[in-house]
Amino acid sequence: MIIHGIRLEIDFSFLIFTAVIFLLRDSSIILGFFAVSTLHELGHGLALYAAGGRIGLLSLWGMGIKMQPERGLILTVKEEAAVLLAGPLSNLLLYGAVQLTAGECLFGYMNLAAAVFNLLPYGMLDGGSLLDLLQDHSVYRIIGTILKLFISVGLFAACILTDRDFFIPFCVSAIYLLRDIIIER
């Protein structure tokens, strides 16, 4: 489907994720998740437009929303880093705004969690893409791999130490990090 020149794709994993969340959680959490994801991608989109680019693809998938610029766009490393950091930065700004205006609430914490999660060094997230920008130098590749190993060990420890609400996300996150490390080799 194409809307205003932007191709929109809905992956099957998005439908599965949404169905599972509807079965296990309150619908307000789902709406909050989609709002946080949308605001995150809006941050990326605004930074991309500021760098002279346009969105080519929006993909809804199990981990949220994924945005890709139009084909053929060439950004400098600084511009690409700014676009990657704009999503988590928008979540951090929203977290701060919510804390100042409404105090502690779920929507604020969801924004904070989205910012931190998206900065994890997974190949499919902003943090992983940022590491990929720096991996032209072998020193950064080694540091990135070590960082991924430490974070995956921490996530597996969190699987054991946390309650059932966080068990699955921590385990899935740890597995994705290990997958990234193995694929890099």
Legacy VTK file of the C-alpha trace (Angstrom):
# vtk DataFile Version 3.0
C-alpha trace
ASCII
DATASET POLYDATA
POINTS 185 float
0.000 0.000 0.000
1.340 3.469 -0.868
0.275 6.553 1.109
1.590 9.982 0.044
4.497 8.330 -1.775
5.489 6.206 1.239
5.214 2.434 0.913
3.497 0.865 3.945
4.045 -2.808 4.781
2.481 -4.833 7.574
4.530 -7.896 8.541
2.820 -11.004 9.895
4.902 -10.697 13.104
3.122 -7.389 13.796
-0.256 -9.118 13.733
0.990 -11.940 15.994
2.561 -9.466 18.445
-0.633 -7.403 18.584
-2.812 -10.489 19.117
-0.580 -11.783 21.939
-0.536 -8.389 23.653
-4.343 -8.123 23.383
-4.630 -11.527 25.024
-2.204 -10.757 27.851
-2.521 -7.037 28.519
-4.877 -4.110 28.812
-5.657 -2.386 25.493
-4.353 0.947 26.864
-0.853 -0.552 26.961
-1.152 -1.490 23.293
-2.283 2.006 22.345
0.560 3.463 24.413
3.077 1.167 22.697
1.887 2.221 19.240
1.888 5.904 20.237
5.449 5.639 21.599
6.607 3.779 18.467
4.941 6.328 16.198
6.501 9.282 18.042
9.896 7.543 17.910
9.663 7.107 14.132
8.405 10.681 13.781
11.682 11.806 15.379
13.621 9.801 12.780
11.418 11.165 9.997
11.879 14.802 11.018
15.660 14.357 11.214
15.651 12.646 7.818
13.669 15.507 6.269
16.037 18.014 7.914
18.942 16.175 6.215
17.194 16.506 2.849
15.780 12.988 2.647
12.349 11.422 2.447
10.788 8.295 3.925
10.532 5.503 1.382
9.121 2.666 3.501
7.261 2.281 6.786
7.049 -1.288 7.979
4.932 -2.466 10.915
6.513 -5.570 12.432
6.649 -7.425 15.744
9.194 -5.094 17.357
7.344 -1.895 16.408
7.696 0.357 13.376
10.661 0.374 11.014
11.412 3.284 8.697
13.701 3.315 5.670
14.684 6.345 3.607
14.034 6.557 -0.122
16.453 4.575 -2.239
19.429 6.425 -3.592
19.711 8.833 -0.668
23.286 9.408 0.408
23.798 10.896 3.863
27.059 11.784 5.543
28.033 9.710 8.581
27.073 12.631 10.845
23.670 13.027 9.163
22.976 9.307 9.365
24.007 9.245 13.044
21.724 12.226 13.717
18.792 10.455 12.029
19.466 7.285 14.054
19.698 9.172 17.356
16.622 11.330 16.662
14.170 8.507 17.498
15.558 7.700 20.969
16.072 11.415 21.599
12.405 12.107 20.847
11.431 9.398 23.363
13.744 10.883 26.003
12.292 14.357 25.428
8.759 12.973 25.718
9.712 11.144 28.913
11.044 14.404 30.363
7.964 16.341 29.262
5.615 13.758 30.767
7.597 13.717 34.035
7.402 17.518 34.273
3.709 17.787 33.441
2.033 14.607 34.647
4.611 13.103 36.977
5.261 9.403 37.034
3.001 7.518 34.648
3.102 4.527 32.335
3.330 6.569 29.121
6.418 8.356 30.408
8.102 5.098 31.375
7.178 3.557 28.024
9.044 6.405 26.298
12.076 5.906 28.527
12.012 2.156 27.855
11.705 2.756 24.093
14.722 5.082 24.119
16.879 2.644 26.084
15.704 -0.393 24.112
16.330 1.276 20.744
19.870 2.177 21.780
20.727 -1.490 22.416
23.320 -2.677 19.895
21.030 -5.030 17.909
21.547 -4.997 14.173
17.873 -4.126 13.655
17.717 -1.261 16.182
19.147 2.255 16.238
22.026 1.313 18.530
23.090 -1.531 16.236
22.838 0.659 13.167
24.923 3.290 14.929
27.570 0.665 15.711
27.508 -0.410 12.063
28.356 3.166 11.056
31.458 2.995 13.239
32.518 -0.529 12.267
34.736 0.616 9.420
37.449 0.552 12.057
38.297 -2.848 13.555
38.665 -1.341 17.055
34.994 -0.327 17.021
33.984 -3.789 15.770
35.750 -5.443 18.727
34.253 -2.951 21.196
30.804 -3.524 19.680
31.084 -7.303 20.000
32.273 -7.056 23.613
29.425 -4.646 24.383
26.894 -7.039 22.847
28.274 -9.963 24.873
28.086 -8.042 28.166
24.557 -6.824 27.440
23.364 -10.322 26.450
24.804 -11.809 29.672
23.056 -9.037 31.616
19.786 -9.725 29.804
19.997 -13.459 30.540
20.661 -12.618 34.210
17.636 -10.323 34.122
15.559 -13.248 32.754
16.376 -15.193 35.904
16.045 -12.328 38.387
12.881 -10.559 37.195
9.222 -11.407 37.436
7.232 -13.003 34.638
6.269 -9.648 33.067
9.824 -9.057 31.870
11.045 -12.627 31.367
10.079 -12.969 27.691
11.311 -9.524 26.509
14.658 -9.992 28.285
15.143 -13.501 26.875
14.169 -12.479 23.337
16.501 -9.476 23.564
19.411 -11.614 24.741
18.818 -14.150 21.959
18.722 -11.409 19.300
22.021 -9.992 20.563
23.680 -13.399 20.452
22.257 -13.917 16.960
23.831 -10.627 15.850
27.202 -11.655 17.279
27.092 -15.043 15.508
25.974 -13.522 12.162
28.814 -10.950 12.303
31.410 -13.717 12.312
LINES 1 186
185 0 1 2 3 4 5 6 7 8 9 10 11 12 13 14 15 16 17 18 19 20 21 22 23 24 25 26 27 28 29 30 31 32 33 34 35 36 37 38 39 40 41 42 43 44 45 46 47 48 49 50 51 52 53 54 55 56 57 58 59 60 61 62 63 64 65 66 67 68 69 70 71 72 73 74 75 76 77 78 79 80 81 82 83 84 85 86 87 88 89 90 91 92 93 94 95 96 97 98 99 100 101 102 103 104 105 106 107 108 109 110 111 112 113 114 115 116 117 118 119 120 121 122 123 124 125 126 127 128 129 130 131 132 133 134 135 136 137 138 139 140 141 142 143 144 145 146 147 148 149 150 151 152 153 154 155 156 157 158 159 160 161 162 163 164 165 166 167 168 169 170 171 172 173 174 175 176 177 178 179 180 181 182 183 184
